[in-house]
Amino acid sequence: MSTDEHGRIRSWTLEPSLPRYRPPAGAVDAHCHVFGPMAEFPFSPKAKYLPQDAGPEALFALRDRLGFTRNVIVQASCHGTDNRATLDAIATSGGMARGVAVVDPAISDTELDALHAGGIRGVRFNFLKRLVDDAPKDLFLEVAHRIQRLGWHVVVYFEADILDEMRALLAAIPTPIVIDHMGRPDVAQGPDGADMRAFRALLDSRDDIWFKVTCPDRLDPAGPPYADFVRSVRPLVQAYPDRVLWGTDWPHPNMEKLLPDDGLLVDAIPEIAPTDTLQRKLLIDNPMRLYWPETF
Ligand SMILES: O=C(O)/C=C(\CC(=O)C(=O)O)C(=O)O
């Protein structure tokens, strides 16, 4: 546990190991965040955690250390609907980062256009009660309709126990959908367990639902080498190779008790995507199609 004298938590390791696995040139870390810096970009009064600063400089240093080229920066709940920290990080990336915003449903079209100009390509709907006070499905659906004209997608974060409740909304969203951390299945159940079967049924319900094979650290309490995560997730990568994304989840919000080693997270990639072709899809082709479509 690392908490400073102001009660601000650090959830990332300062010295991640150098991964043994080297990603292919051009690889994208498609799920990461920035925190602050707080003096410039204060946290939301509704934030459920108060992290130490984890700004773009540290994020891009990690990117280089791990052998990645690009980042997709997802607005974290501690910044609420104020996307300035995310936009600032994208602006300092030299074109090597894009982002996913969290917006107030009352946002104007002009503000949405400004987010697009700043590199945002999606909105995130967060359904975790420990992170947000409310998640109004009807208003979210309106937002989903309004972002369609921009070519964006919707990123959805929920846990496996509410997947059934989510089905109607997910079926109604008119844009592509990306599910964070596979909807947090219990990977100890294995690849044929109830959670994975339910998630596959969701993926089979639409061919434009993408998913992130992220957060072995959150989903597999046994820790590295994340054996349950690997045996449960590898068949999913093999079955849906064209709509799967990978990311570090740095700076690992709320993981202050068990700081993940980012080098070991990278080393799990060839375990879940065992061939060069799968790794190329996971780390380059898929995220580029979603976040840098103009390069195709
Ligand atoms: O990094 C994540 O995706 C997971 C988070 C934090 C989060 O999503 C947020 O703050 O918005 C979590 O489970 O605490």
The ligand as an SDF file (V2000), in Angstrom:
LIG
                    3D

 14 13  0  0  0  0  0  0  0  0999 V2000
   -9.0460    0.8940  -15.0070 O   0  0  0  0  0  0  0  0  0  0  0  0
  -10.1590    0.4100  -14.9650 C   0  0  0  0  0  0  0  0  0  0  0  0
  -10.7050    0.1950  -16.0200 O   0  0  0  0  0  0  0  0  0  0  0  0
  -10.7840    0.0300  -13.7410 C   0  0  0  0  0  0  0  0  0  0  0  0
  -11.1110    0.7600  -12.6560 C   0  0  0  0  0  0  0  0  0  0  0  0
  -11.1280    2.1990  -12.5520 C   0  0  0  0  0  0  0  0  0  0  0  0
  -11.9370    2.8670  -13.5570 C   0  0  0  0  0  0  0  0  0  0  0  0
  -12.3830    2.2880  -14.4970 O   0  0  0  0  0  0  0  0  0  0  0  0
  -12.2360    4.3050  -13.4060 C   0  0  0  0  0  0  0  0  0  0  0  0
  -11.8270    4.9120  -12.4220 O   0  0  0  0  0  0  0  0  0  0  0  0
  -12.8960    4.8290  -14.3010 O   0  0  0  0  0  0  0  0  0  0  0  0
  -11.5080    0.0040  -11.4690 C   0  0  0  0  0  0  0  0  0  0  0  0
  -11.9400   -1.1480  -11.6170 O   0  0  0  0  0  0  0  0  0  0  0  0
  -11.3860    0.5290  -10.3430 O   0  0  0  0  0  0  0  0  0  0  0  0
  1  2  2  0
  2  3  1  0
  2  4  1  0
  4  5  2  0
  5  6  1  0
  5 12  1  0
  6  7  1  0
  7  8  2  0
  7  9  1  0
  9 10  2  0
  9 11  1  0
 12 13  2  0
 12 14  1  0
M  END
$$$$
